[in-house]
Amino acid sequence: MSSWLATVLIAVVTALAATLVSNLTFAPRLEARNRRIKAGHREREHFAESVLCVLVNSARLSSMSLPSVASENVQRALLDEQERWHRGVSTATEQLADRTAPLSFLPPLREVALRLALNTRLVWISERSEESKLATLLELAGAAQGLYFAAWWRRPQRLTRLRQLTGLMDDLEEHRR
């Protein structure tokens, strides 16, 4: 057998062996890791959507006032909008409480996210006045938005937001006792 044919056969056998070994050992681990990373990103996106929904709908509800000079149809439409925003906050706080498992966060931020989810739901179902609920939810969601989803150039402010958010939650938890 010629030397070049032996060289080609050795290269082919080596490539097949390397492919077989990598497909049987490394590929399953990489696929499992890929699924975990994707699940973490999905959970983080759900967390972001819920926090943003709480923030936006709370701001809408707290700034909305019914004009007394509006017609009955307009007042009914505005009341329907308020009810829709109310349901949006309720649904978002439920989703935060039920689905928050932000796998892609570091352990201290994960604990804060879990506390935030619980506190937002408990504030929403509490017997506080509507204005107090909305003001507290605005503070919580605003601090969470600044902590978890700030632009890269605002990252130095994250420690301030973390202190603000944990302080708010500590106050809420202290009042519940």
DRENVO-979552 format. One record per residue: x, y, z of N, C-alpha, C in turn; residue number from 1; residue in three letters. Coordinates in steps of 0.001 Angstrom, whole numbers, plus 524288, in hexadecimal, padded with zeros to 5 digits. Each point is the difference from the previous one (the first is absolute). Layout:
% residues N
+-------+-------+-------+-------+-------+-------+-------+-------+-------+-----+------+
|   n.u |   n.v |   n.w |  ca.u |  ca.v |  ca.w |   c.u |   c.v |   c.w | seq | type |
+-------+-------+-------+-------+-------+-------+-------+-------+-------+-----+------+
|     X |     Y |     Z |     X |     Y |     Z |     X |     Y |     Z | NUM |  ALA |
...
+-------+-------+-------+-------+-------+-------+-------+-------+-------+-----+------+
% end
This chain:
% residues 177
+-------+-------+-------+-------+-------+-------+-------+-------+-------+-----+------+
|   n.u |   n.v |   n.w |  ca.u |  ca.v |  ca.w |   c.u |   c.v |   c.w | seq | type |
+-------+-------+-------+-------+-------+-------+-------+-------+-------+-----+------+
| 80351 | 7FB6E | 80000 | 7FCAF | 80492 | 80000 | 80381 | 804D3 | 80000 |   1 |  MET |
| 7FE77 | 803BE | 7FD03 | 8033F | 804AC | 7FF9D | 7FF90 | 8034B | 804EB |   2 |  SER |
| 803DE | 8032B | 800E9 | 8003A | 80313 | 804CD | 7FBC2 | 8042A | 80040 |   3 |  SER |
| 7FE8F | 80232 | 7FB9A | 7FBE6 | 80408 | 8002A | 7FAB5 | 7FDA4 | 80135 |   4 |  TRP |
| 7FEF8 | 7FB32 | 7FE39 | 7FB12 | 7FD67 | 80126 | 7FFA6 | 7FEA3 | 805D6 |   5 |  LEU |
| 8044C | 7FE40 | 80231 | 80020 | 7FEE9 | 8059E | 7FF0D | 804FD | 80323 |   6 |  ALA |
| 80240 | 80449 | 7FE5B | 7FF4B | 8050A | 802A9 | 7FA4D | 801B7 | 7FFCD |   7 |  THR |
| 7FD8B | 7FF5A | 7FB8A | 7FA7D | 80176 | 7FF66 | 7FC8F | 7FC85 | 8036C |   8 |  VAL |
| 8010F | 7FAEA | 80007 | 7FCDF | 7FC74 | 8033F | 8009F | 80134 | 805D1 |   9 |  LEU |
| 804B7 | 8012A | 801AA | 800E0 | 80171 | 80586 | 7FD01 | 804FE | 8014B |  10 |  ILE |
| 80018 | 803CB | 7FC87 | 7FD30 | 804E8 | 800E6 | 7FA1C | 7FF1A | 80040 |  11 |  ALA |
| 7FDED | 7FCAE | 7FC8D | 7FA61 | 7FEE3 | 7FFE8 | 7FE6C | 7FD21 | 804FF |  12 |  VAL |
| 802EB | 7FC10 | 80183 | 7FEC1 | 7FD10 | 804C1 | 80066 | 80384 | 804CD |  13 |  VAL |
| 803E6 | 80357 | 8003F | 80094 | 803A2 | 8046A | 7FB66 | 803D1 | 8003A |  14 |  THR |
| 7FE6A | 80205 | 7FB80 | 7FB94 | 803A3 | 7FFDC | 7FAF8 | 7FD51 | 801AD |  15 |  ALA |
| 7FF23 | 7FB37 | 7FE23 | 7FB52 | 7FD1D | 8018E | 7FFFE | 7FED1 | 805D8 |  16 |  LEU |
| 80474 | 7FE6B | 80214 | 8005B | 7FECE | 80592 | 7FF0F | 804E4 | 80343 |  17 |  ALA |
| 80253 | 8045B | 7FE68 | 7FF46 | 804E3 | 802E4 | 7FA4B | 801C1 | 7FFD4 |  18 |  ALA |
| 7FD88 | 7FF84 | 7FB74 | 7FA7F | 80175 | 7FF7C | 7FC8C | 7FC7B | 80352 |  19 |  THR |
| 80109 | 7FAF5 | 7FFE2 | 7FCE9 | 7FC4E | 80303 | 8008B | 800FA | 805DB |  20 |  LEU |
| 804B6 | 800C6 | 801C7 | 800E7 | 800F7 | 80591 | 7FD6B | 80523 | 801AE |  21 |  VAL |
| 800A6 | 80410 | 7FCDA | 7FDA6 | 80507 | 80188 | 7FA11 | 7FFC7 | 7FFDE |  22 |  SER |
| 7FDB8 | 7FD36 | 7FC35 | 7FA4B | 7FF90 | 7FFBE | 7FDCB | 7FCC4 | 80476 |  23 |  ASN |
| 802F4 | 7FC42 | 801E3 | 7FE13 | 7FCB0 | 80437 | 8010D | 8023D | 8056F |  24 |  LEU |
| 803D5 | 80365 | 8007D | 80157 | 801FE | 80536 | 7FEC4 | 805CC | 800B3 |  25 |  THR |
| 801D1 | 80344 | 7FC77 | 7FF7C | 805A2 | 800C6 | 7FAD0 | 80230 | 7FE14 |  26 |  PHE |
| 7FDF8 | 7FE19 | 7FBBC | 7FB3B | 8022C | 7FDB4 | 7FB4F | 7FFC0 | 803AA |  27 |  ALA |
| 7FEF3 | 7FB9F | 802B2 | 7FB81 | 7FFF9 | 8038B | 8007E | 803F8 | 80475 |  28 |  PRO |
| 804B2 | 8008B | 80202 | 800CA | 803E0 | 8042C | 7FF24 | 80584 | 7FDFF |  29 |  ARG |
| 801FB | 8011D | 7FB5F | 7FF51 | 80535 | 7FDC9 | 7FA4B | 80117 | 7FEBF |  30 |  LEU |
| 7FD21 | 7FC23 | 7FE2C | 7FA6B | 800BA | 7FEEC | 7FCF6 | 800FA | 80502 |  31 |  GLU |
| 80145 | 7FD1E | 8041B | 7FD5F | 800D8 | 8050A | 8013A | 80566 | 8021C |  32 |  ALA |
| 804D3 | 80192 | 7FF8D | 8018D | 8053B | 801C8 | 7FD2D | 8042C | 7FCD8 |  33 |  ARG |
| 7FF93 | 7FF2B | 7FAF8 | 7FD45 | 803AA | 7FC97 | 7FA4B | 80098 | 801A4 |  34 |  ASN |
| 7FD69 | 7FBA5 | 80140 | 7FA87 | 80044 | 801C1 | 7FF8F | 8030A | 8051A |  35 |  ARG |
| 803A0 | 7FF1C | 803AC | 7FFD4 | 802DE | 804F8 | 800DE | 805D4 | 7FF2C |  36 |  ARG |
| 80396 | 80156 | 7FC97 | 80101 | 80589 | 7FEED | 7FB3E | 80287 | 7FD71 |  37 |  ILE |
| 7FDA5 | 7FD4B | 7FC46 | 7FB4D | 8021B | 7FD78 | 7FB85 | 8008E | 803DC |  38 |  LYS |
| 7FF60 | 7FC35 | 8037F | 7FBE2 | 80058 | 803FC | 800F3 | 804AB | 80392 |  39 |  ALA |
| 804DE | 800E7 | 8016A | 8014B | 80486 | 80336 | 7FEBE | 80519 | 7FD4D |  40 |  GLY |
| 80125 | 80053 | 7FB05 | 7FEC8 | 804BE | 7FD0E | 7FA1A | 800C0 | 7FF7E |  41 |  HIS |
| 7FD1D | 7FBBE | 7FF20 | 7FA43 | 80070 | 7FFB8 | 7FDC6 | 801E3 | 8052F |  42 |  ARG |
| 801E4 | 7FDD6 | 8044C | 7FE18 | 801A6 | 80526 | 80151 | 805B8 | 80101 |  43 |  GLU |
| 80498 | 8019B | 7FE5E | 8018D | 80570 | 800BA | 7FC88 | 8039C | 7FCC2 |  44 |  ARG |
| 7FE99 | 7FE57 | 7FB49 | 7FC77 | 80319 | 7FCBB | 7FA93 | 80061 | 8026A |  45 |  GLU |
| 7FE03 | 7FBAF | 80227 | 7FAE9 | 8002B | 802A1 | 80039 | 80399 | 804BA |  46 |  HIS |
| 80449 | 7FFBF | 802DE | 800C0 | 8036D | 80483 | 7FFF9 | 805B7 | 7FE40 |  47 |  PHE |
| 802CF | 80130 | 7FBD5 | 80040 | 8055D | 7FE00 | 7FAA7 | 801E5 | 7FE34 |  48 |  ALA |
| 7FD19 | 7FCAA | 7FD3F | 7FAC8 | 8017A | 7FE2E | 7FC5C | 80121 | 80491 |  49 |  GLU |
| 8003A | 7FCC9 | 803FB | 7FC90 | 800C0 | 80483 | 80162 | 804F5 | 802F9 |  50 |  SER |
| 8050C | 800EF | 800CF | 8019D | 804C1 | 802C6 | 7FE66 | 804D3 | 7FCE8 |  51 |  VAL |
| 800D4 | 7FFD6 | 7FAE1 | 7FE8D | 80477 | 7FCBC | 7FA17 | 800CD | 7FFF3 |  52 |  LEU |
| 7FD0D | 7FBC8 | 7FFEA | 7FA4B | 80065 | 80012 | 7FE21 | 80276 | 80520 |  53 |  CYS |
| 80253 | 7FE5D | 80457 | 7FE9B | 8025A | 8050C | 80155 | 805CC | 7FFF8 |  54 |  VAL |
| 80492 | 8014C | 7FE17 | 801BF | 80572 | 7FFEC | 7FC72 | 80364 | 7FC9D |  55 |  LEU |
| 7FF09 | 7FE4D | 7FB42 | 7FCF8 | 8032C | 7FC52 | 7FA4A | 80075 | 801B0 |  56 |  VAL |
| 7FD99 | 7FB9D | 80160 | 7FA79 | 8003A | 80179 | 7FF2C | 802CF | 8052E |  57 |  ASN |
| 8039E | 7FF93 | 8039B | 7FF8E | 802F6 | 804E4 | 80071 | 805D8 | 7FEF2 |  58 |  SER |
| 80393 | 80173 | 7FC8A | 8007D | 80588 | 7FE9A | 7FB14 | 801F7 | 7FD4A |  59 |  ALA |
| 7FDCE | 7FCD5 | 7FC9C | 7FB28 | 80190 | 7FD5C | 7FB8F | 800B5 | 803E0 |  60 |  ARG |
| 7FF76 | 7FC3D | 80386 | 7FBB5 | 80046 | 803C4 | 800A4 | 8048F | 803C5 |  61 |  LEU |
| 804D0 | 80119 | 801A2 | 800BD | 8043B | 803C2 | 7FF65 | 80562 | 7FD7F |  62 |  SER |
| 800D9 | 80061 | 7FAE5 | 7FF77 | 8051D | 7FD77 | 7FAA6 | 800C6 | 7FD7E |  63 |  SER |
| 7FCCC | 7FC06 | 7FFED | 7FAEC | 80048 | 7FD66 | 7FBF5 | 80274 | 80396 |  64 |  MET |
| 7FD33 | 803BF | 7FDE9 | 7FB96 | 80237 | 802DE | 7FB7D | 800AD | 7FC2F |  65 |  SER |
| 7FB6F | 7FEEE | 801E3 | 7FB5D | 8006A | 7FCA9 | 7FE31 | 805AC | 7FFC4 |  66 |  LEU |
| 7FFB0 | 8022E | 7FB59 | 7FE0D | 8055F | 7FF91 | 7FA1C | 8001F | 800EC |  67 |  PRO |
| 7FE4F | 803BE | 80309 | 7FA69 | 80058 | 8013C | 7FCDD | 80222 | 7FB65 |  68 |  SER |
| 8028C | 8029B | 7FC65 | 7FD37 | 80259 | 7FB99 | 7FF88 | 7FC3F | 7FB60 |  69 |  VAL |
| 8022A | 7FB6A | 8006C | 7FFD1 | 7FC3D | 7FBAA | 7FA8F | 7FD93 | 7FFA6 |  70 |  ALA |
| 7FEBD | 7FE56 | 7FB50 | 7FAEA | 7FD85 | 7FF34 | 7FFEE | 7FAA6 | 802A5 |  71 |  SER |
| 7FB58 | 7FDBD | 80045 | 7FF69 | 7FAEC | 80298 | 80304 | 7FBBF | 7FD20 |  72 |  GLU |
| 8000A | 80033 | 7FACF | 802E7 | 7FC1D | 7FCF0 | 805DD | 80061 | 800F6 |  73 |  ASN |
| 80204 | 804BE | 8002E | 80593 | 800C5 | 800F6 | 80169 | 7FE32 | 80581 |  74 |  VAL |
| 7FCC1 | 8014C | 803CE | 80115 | 7FE4C | 80560 | 7FFDE | 7FA0A | 80068 |  75 |  GLN |
| 7FC55 | 7FD8C | 7FD56 | 7FFBC | 7FA49 | 8000F | 804E1 | 7FDAF | 7FD71 |  76 |  ARG |
| 801BA | 80254 | 7FBA6 | 804B8 | 7FE1B | 7FD55 | 804D2 | 800AD | 80377 |  77 |  ALA |
| 80044 | 80468 | 802BE | 8046F | 800D9 | 80381 | 7FFE7 | 7FC3B | 804A0 |  78 |  LEU |
| 7FB56 | 7FEE9 | 801F7 | 7FF93 | 7FC25 | 8043B | 80191 | 7FA8A | 7FE24 |  79 |  LEU |
| 7FE95 | 7FEBD | 7FB1E | 801A4 | 7FAFE | 7FDC2 | 805EF | 7FFB5 | 7FF82 |  80 |  ASP |
| 80266 | 80459 | 7FE6D | 805B5 | 80026 | 7FFA2 | 80281 | 7FF53 | 80564 |  81 |  GLU |
| 7FDDB | 802A1 | 803E1 | 80211 | 7FF6E | 80551 | 7FF8C | 7FA59 | 801D5 |  82 |  GLN |
| 7FBAF | 7FD8C | 7FECE | 7FF3F | 7FA8E | 80189 | 803E3 | 7FC70 | 7FD2B |  83 |  GLU |
| 800FA | 80119 | 7FB18 | 803CB | 7FCEA | 7FCFC | 8057D | 8009D | 80242 |  84 |  ARG |
| 80182 | 804CC | 8016F | 80521 | 800E1 | 8025B | 80049 | 7FD66 | 8055C |  85 |  TRP |
| 7FBB5 | 8001F | 802C4 | 7FFAE | 7FD6E | 8051C | 800EF | 7FA21 | 7FF63 |  86 |  HIS |
| 7FD68 | 7FDA0 | 7FC33 | 800D2 | 7FA6B | 7FEF1 | 8059E | 7FEEC | 7FE52 |  87 |  ARG |
| 8024B | 803AA | 7FD0D | 8056A | 7FF60 | 7FE5A | 803C2 | 7FFD4 | 80497 |  88 |  GLY |
| 7FF26 | 80370 | 803CE | 80351 | 7FFF4 | 804AE | 7FF1E | 7FAF5 | 8030A |  89 |  VAL |
| 7FB23 | 7FE77 | 8008F | 7FED9 | 7FB35 | 802DD | 80283 | 7FB42 | 7FD65 |  90 |  SER |
| 7FF7D | 7FFA1 | 7FAE8 | 80251 | 7FB9B | 7FD25 | 805F3 | 80017 | 80059 |  91 |  THR |
| 80254 | 8049F | 7FF83 | 805B8 | 80066 | 80036 | 80210 | 7FE91 | 80560 |  92 |  ALA |
| 7FD49 | 801AA | 8042A | 801D9 | 7FE8A | 8053A | 7FF45 | 7FA2A | 800F6 |  93 |  THR |
| 7FBD5 | 7FDBB | 7FDD6 | 7FF54 | 7FA4C | 80061 | 8046A | 7FD2A | 7FD3D |  94 |  GLU |
| 80148 | 801CC | 7FB4E | 8042C | 7FD72 | 7FD13 | 80542 | 800AB | 802B0 |  95 |  GLN |
| 800EA | 8047F | 8024B | 804D8 | 800B3 | 802EF | 80046 | 7FC22 | 80484 |  96 |  LEU |
| 7FBBA | 7FF83 | 802D3 | 7FFFE | 7FC85 | 8048D | 8003B | 7FA46 | 7FE6B |  97 |  ALA |
| 7FD76 | 7FE98 | 7FBBD | 7FFAD | 7FA86 | 7FE70 | 80496 | 7FE21 | 7FCBB |  98 |  ASP |
| 80234 | 80366 | 7FCD3 | 803C0 | 7FE34 | 7FC1C | 80577 | 80222 | 800AA |  99 |  ARG |
| 80106 | 802F6 | 803FF | 8052D | 8024C | 80078 | 803EF | 7FBDF | 8018F | 100 |  THR |
| 80345 | 7FEC5 | 7FC59 | 80475 | 7FC8C | 800E7 | 80461 | 801E5 | 7FC7B | 101 |  ALA |
| 801D2 | 804C9 | 800EC | 803DC | 80245 | 7FC69 | 80543 | 7FD38 | 80077 | 102 |  PRO |
| 80096 | 7FBE9 | 7FCFF | 80499 | 7FCA8 | 80058 | 804F6 | 802BA | 7FE49 | 103 |  LEU |
| 7FF82 | 80410 | 7FCE6 | 804AC | 80274 | 7FDE6 | 80230 | 80439 | 80393 | 104 |  SER |
| 7FDA1 | 800DA | 8047F | 801F5 | 803ED | 80395 | 803E6 | 7FD9C | 803CC | 105 |  PHE |
| 80371 | 80334 | 801F5 | 80394 | 7FE50 | 80416 | 7FCE7 | 7FEEA | 804FC | 106 |  LEU |
| 801E2 | 7FCA2 | 80369 | 7FCFB | 7FE89 | 804B2 | 7FDE6 | 80496 | 80340 | 107 |  PRO |
| 802F6 | 80429 | 80130 | 7FD94 | 80448 | 802FD | 7FB90 | 802AA | 7FD07 | 108 |  PRO |
| 800B2 | 800BC | 7FAE2 | 7FBE1 | 80270 | 7FCE0 | 7FB4B | 7FC68 | 7FF6A | 109 |  LEU |
| 800F1 | 7FAED | 80000 | 7FBBA | 7FC34 | 7FFB8 | 7FCA1 | 80060 | 804E3 | 110 |  ARG |
| 80280 | 8006C | 80485 | 7FD0F | 8006E | 804E4 | 7FCD2 | 80508 | 80026 | 111 |  GLU |
| 80230 | 8043E | 7FE25 | 7FD2F | 804F7 | 7FFCE | 7FB65 | 7FF92 | 7FC3F | 112 |  VAL |
| 800BD | 7FD53 | 7FB94 | 7FBBA | 7FF50 | 7FC3B | 7FB8C | 7FCD5 | 8025B | 113 |  ALA |
| 80148 | 7FBFC | 802EB | 7FBEE | 7FCDB | 80283 | 7FD1F | 80320 | 80429 | 114 |  LEU |
| 802DB | 80319 | 80301 | 7FD78 | 80366 | 803DE | 7FC8D | 80409 | 7FD59 | 115 |  ARG |
| 801E3 | 80228 | 7FBA5 | 7FCF1 | 803DF | 7FD1B | 7FAE5 | 7FD98 | 7FE1F | 116 |  LEU |
| 80047 | 7FB4B | 7FDEF | 7FB4D | 7FD63 | 7FE01 | 7FC05 | 7FF4D | 80458 | 117 |  ALA |
| 801C4 | 7FE43 | 80473 | 7FC74 | 7FF34 | 80467 | 7FDCE | 8052E | 801F9 | 118 |  LEU |
| 80353 | 803E6 | 8008D | 7FE3B | 80509 | 80217 | 7FC34 | 802C6 | 7FC5E | 119 |  ASN |
| 800E5 | 7FFBF | 7FADB | 7FC54 | 80294 | 7FC78 | 7FA9F | 7FD7C | 8004D | 120 |  THR |
| 7FFE6 | 7FAE1 | 80058 | 7FAE7 | 7FD59 | 8005E | 7FD52 | 80146 | 80524 | 121 |  ARG |
| 802F5 | 7FFE6 | 8043F | 7FDA8 | 80113 | 80518 | 7FE19 | 805A4 | 8006C | 122 |  LEU |
| 802D1 | 803A6 | 7FD90 | 7FE28 | 80572 | 7FFF6 | 7FAE9 | 8005B | 7FCED | 123 |  VAL |
| 7FFC4 | 7FD4E | 7FB99 | 7FB5A | 8006B | 7FCAE | 7FB2A | 7FDB1 | 80299 | 124 |  TRP |
| 8008B | 7FBCE | 802E8 | 7FB68 | 7FD95 | 80262 | 7FF06 | 801FF | 80587 | 125 |  ILE |
| 80319 | 803C0 | 801B8 | 7FF56 | 8020E | 8054D | 7FB22 | 8036E | 8005F | 126 |  SER |
| 7FECB | 8019A | 804B0 | 7FB71 | 80352 | 800EC | 8016F | 805CB | 80018 | 127 |  GLU |
| 8044C | 8015E | 7FDC0 | 80198 | 8057F | 7FFA9 | 7FC4B | 802F1 | 7FC66 | 128 |  ARG |
| 80075 | 8051A | 80024 | 7FCFE | 80321 | 7FC47 | 80255 | 7FF58 | 7FA91 | 129 |  SER |
| 7FCDB | 80111 | 7FC1C | 801C6 | 7FF66 | 7FA99 | 804BF | 80371 | 7FEE8 | 130 |  GLU |
| 80000 | 804C4 | 80202 | 8045D | 80395 | 7FF1A | 804F9 | 7FDF8 | 8028C | 131 |  GLU |
| 7FF81 | 7FDDD | 804AC | 80489 | 7FDDD | 802B8 | 8022C | 7FB3A | 7FD2C | 132 |  SER |
| 7FC91 | 7FC9E | 7FE25 | 801BD | 7FB6D | 7FCFF | 80309 | 801AE | 7FB2D | 133 |  LYS |
| 7FDBA | 8039D | 7FD14 | 80272 | 801A6 | 7FB1B | 8052C | 802C7 | 800F5 | 134 |  LEU |
| 80045 | 8033B | 80404 | 804E6 | 802B1 | 8012E | 8043F | 7FC1F | 80194 | 135 |  ALA |
| 7FE97 | 7FC2E | 8032E | 803CD | 7FC11 | 801A4 | 801BB | 7FCA4 | 7FB69 | 136 |  THR |
| 7FC51 | 7FE69 | 7FCB8 | 80164 | 7FCE2 | 7FB6C | 80369 | 80313 | 7FC34 | 137 |  LEU |
| 7FEF0 | 8050B | 7FF67 | 80344 | 8033F | 7FCA7 | 80595 | 8003E | 8020B | 138 |  LEU |
| 8008D | 80097 | 8051F | 8053E | 80026 | 8024E | 802D8 | 7FAD7 | 7FF45 | 139 |  GLU |
| 7FD47 | 7FBB7 | 80134 | 80267 | 7FAD6 | 7FF84 | 80182 | 7FEC8 | 7FA5B | 140 |  LEU |
| 7FC5E | 800C9 | 7FC67 | 800FF | 7FEB3 | 7FA84 | 80410 | 803A9 | 7FD9D | 141 |  ALA |
| 7FFF2 | 804EF | 8018A | 803EB | 803AA | 7FDFB | 80578 | 7FE90 | 801C4 | 142 |  GLY |
| 80087 | 7FE9F | 804FC | 80523 | 7FE61 | 801F6 | 801B6 | 7FAE3 | 7FD75 | 143 |  ALA |
| 7FC5E | 7FC5B | 7FF46 | 8014F | 7FB05 | 7FD7B | 8018E | 800E0 | 7FA52 | 144 |  ALA |
| 7FD42 | 8036D | 7FD53 | 8014A | 8012C | 7FA8E | 80586 | 80244 | 7FFA9 | 145 |  GLN |
| 80152 | 80386 | 8038A | 80538 | 80247 | 80006 | 80438 | 7FC29 | 80195 | 146 |  GLY |
| 7FEA1 | 7FC40 | 80349 | 803D2 | 7FC23 | 801C6 | 80100 | 7FBCF | 7FBEB | 147 |  LEU |
| 7FBEA | 7FDB8 | 7FDF1 | 80094 | 7FB79 | 7FC95 | 80074 | 8014F | 7FA38 | 148 |  TYR |
| 7FD9E | 80434 | 7FE56 | 7FF89 | 800E0 | 7FA62 | 80209 | 8054B | 7FE3C | 149 |  PHE |
| 80387 | 8024A | 802FD | 80244 | 80505 | 7FE7F | 803CC | 7FF42 | 7FB78 | 150 |  ALA |
| 800A7 | 80418 | 7FD00 | 803BC | 7FFDD | 7FBAD | 8058B | 7FF71 | 80232 | 151 |  ALA |
| 8038B | 7FE37 | 7FCCE | 80541 | 7FECE | 801CC | 802BF | 804C3 | 80242 | 152 |  TRP |
| 7FED4 | 804B6 | 7FE0A | 802B3 | 8049C | 80200 | 7FDD8 | 801BC | 80553 | 153 |  TRP |
| 7FBA8 | 7FDB0 | 801A4 | 7FDD3 | 8014A | 8051F | 80137 | 7FBDA | 8041A | 154 |  ARG |
| 80355 | 7FC60 | 7FEC6 | 80147 | 7FBD5 | 803A6 | 80277 | 801EE | 8050D | 155 |  ARG |
| 80306 | 80443 | 80005 | 80204 | 801D6 | 80513 | 7FBB5 | 8017A | 803E8 | 156 |  PRO |
| 7FB5B | 8012E | 7FE1E | 7FBA7 | 80165 | 80372 | 7FD3C | 7FB3A | 8023C | 157 |  GLN |
| 80185 | 7FB56 | 7FE58 | 7FD4F | 7FB47 | 801BE | 80063 | 7FF2A | 805DD | 158 |  ARG |
| 80472 | 8012F | 80241 | 8008F | 7FF4B | 805A3 | 7FC3B | 80389 | 802F0 | 159 |  LEU |
| 7FF49 | 804C0 | 7FE1E | 7FC35 | 8038D | 8025E | 7FA82 | 7FDCF | 7FF7B | 160 |  THR |
| 7FEAD | 7FE03 | 7FB6A | 7FAD3 | 7FDA9 | 7FF23 | 7FF38 | 7FB26 | 80360 | 161 |  ARG |
| 80426 | 7FCE9 | 800A4 | 7FFA4 | 7FB5E | 8034C | 7FEE3 | 8018B | 805A3 | 162 |  LEU |
| 802BB | 803E5 | 801E5 | 7FF08 | 801E1 | 80562 | 7FA82 | 8022A | 80083 | 163 |  ARG |
| 7FE48 | 802FB | 7FC0E | 7FAC1 | 80244 | 8001C | 7FBDB | 7FBB3 | 80011 | 164 |  GLN |
| 8009E | 7FC29 | 7FCA0 | 7FC24 | 7FBCB | 7FFA4 | 7FFE4 | 7FCB4 | 804F3 | 165 |  LEU |
| 80489 | 7FE8D | 801FF | 8000F | 7FCE3 | 804D1 | 7FDF1 | 80323 | 8049F | 166 |  THR |
| 80109 | 80515 | 80017 | 7FDD3 | 80349 | 80423 | 7FA12 | 8003C | 7FFCF | 167 |  GLY |
| 7FDDF | 800A0 | 7FB4C | 7FA51 | 8000B | 7FF5A | 7FD9D | 7FAD0 | 801C3 | 168 |  LEU |
| 80274 | 7FBB8 | 7FE72 | 7FDDC | 7FAE3 | 8016A | 800A3 | 7FEF2 | 805D1 | 169 |  MET |
| 8044C | 801C3 | 8024F | 800AC | 7FF6A | 805A8 | 7FBBE | 802F6 | 802EF | 170 |  ASP |
| 7FECC | 804CB | 7FE33 | 7FBD3 | 80319 | 80277 | 7FAB9 | 7FD32 | 7FF78 | 171 |  ASP |
| 7FEDF | 7FDFF | 7FB66 | 7FB12 | 7FD3A | 7FF32 | 7FF95 | 7FB32 | 80375 | 172 |  LEU |
| 80438 | 7FD13 | 8005B | 7FFF4 | 7FB3C | 8032A | 7FFB2 | 80147 | 805CA | 173 |  GLU |
| 8024B | 80459 | 8019B | 7FFC7 | 801A0 | 8057A | 7FA6E | 8018B | 80185 | 174 |  GLU |
| 7FD2E | 8027D | 7FC64 | 7FA9F | 801A1 | 80120 | 7FC3A | 7FB65 | 80025 | 175 |  HIS |
| 80164 | 7FBB7 | 7FD70 | 7FC94 | 7FB6A | 80008 | 80050 | 7FD03 | 80521 | 176 |  ARG |
| 80424 | 8009C | 802E0 | 800AF | 7FCFA | 804D6 | 7FCC6 | 80216 | 80466 | 177 |  ARG |
+-------+-------+-------+-------+-------+-------+-------+-------+-------+-----+------+
% end
